[in-house]
Amino acid sequence: MQTKPFRIGTRGSPLALAQASETRARLMVAHGLPEDMFEIVVLSTKGDRITDRALSEIGGKGLFTEELEDQLLSGDLDFAVHSSKDMPTKLPEGLFLSAFLPREDVRDAVVGRTAPTLKELPHGATVGSSSLRRQALIRRIRPDINVITFRGLVDTRLRKLADGEVDATLLAFAGLKRLGKPDVPTELLDPSDFPPAPAQGAICIESRIGDTRVSELLEAINHHDTFDAVSCERAFLGALDGSCRTPIAGHATVDGDAIRFAGMILTPDGSRWHDVEIEGSRTAAAVLGATAGGTVRSKAGSDFFDSWN
């Protein structure tokens, strides 16, 4: 019987802490355990410490996970809670994504200062975003807009917006909801026109392969529809060698035994893009995602990817 608290690793941002707290609350309910059986351990990551440059310039997705994964591998943590879209497609040997919580809203949110919607922003408006996908999709819709890199905590970005540094910013609606700010957006973008990042809106839990005790603990809160959908999206990302250095969108939906996926790749300036749709059995979710990645890569041709480098 477990007598020591389970140690839950997380980053220290308000959003990361909210996600870790939600995970703890779900585990308490699922297993009838008291709060003191779970210790939330806060670690600072390289991605948290370097905020003055785009992620694509300092190494991509692993920036938010490396310190947590080191402590998972050493046994100092029992499991770690992440935003799924921050996760590299290749994890360190010995670790895996063991569970996903029920997915939040996948849509991107516009927070406008000079106009409420992307289409209504004035000609030549400045929009702040840290995501290459969002930057490319904005330029695809509105080539006249000046898109600048805009990093930092959610509250930091909202303060910069209020101070007049930009006309608007884009954030994940899921994060705003988890922070208790569902009324902040001035527009919610339709995923069919402005597709989300693979795994957007999903909280994942990373743990050690072969740690049966922890795997059994986490299985009780694993949301299987989210697990299969995100597995499909991450396989698409993996087939395209996706990281924070590439504008890639992808969204899978589960309906009974079926799964449907739509994905897109864009050049950073948004002037060229290729999309793909595929559906099949959810038991082959990862295979479908990888197949979609191969299909869109073939459609695009090798010269398309040269623009990413």
URKA-V408694 format. One line per field, one symbol per residue. ss: DSSP state (h for helix, s for strand, l for the rest). burial: + if it has 24 or more other C-alpha atoms within 12 Angstrom, else -. Layout:
ss->???
burial->???
This chain:
ss->lllllssssslllhhhhhhhhhhhhhhhhhhlllhhhssssslllhhhhlllllhhhhllhhhhlhhhhhhhhhllllssssshhhllllllllsssssslllllllssssslllllllllllllssslllhhhhhhhhhhllllssslllllhhhhhhhhhlllllssssshhhhhhllllllllssllllllllllllllsssssslllhhhhhhhhllllhhhhhhhhhhhhhhhhllllllllssssssssllsssssssssllllllssssssssshhhhhhhhhhhhhhhhhhhlhhhhhlll
burial->-----++++++++-+++++++++++++----------++++++-++++-----+++---++++++++++++++---+++++++++++++-++--++++++++++++++++++++--+++-+---+++++++++++++++++++-++++++++++--++-++---+++++++++++++++----++++++-+--+++++++++++++++-----++-+++-++++++++++++++++++++++++++++++++++----++++++++++++-+++++++++-+-++++++++++++++--+---++--+-
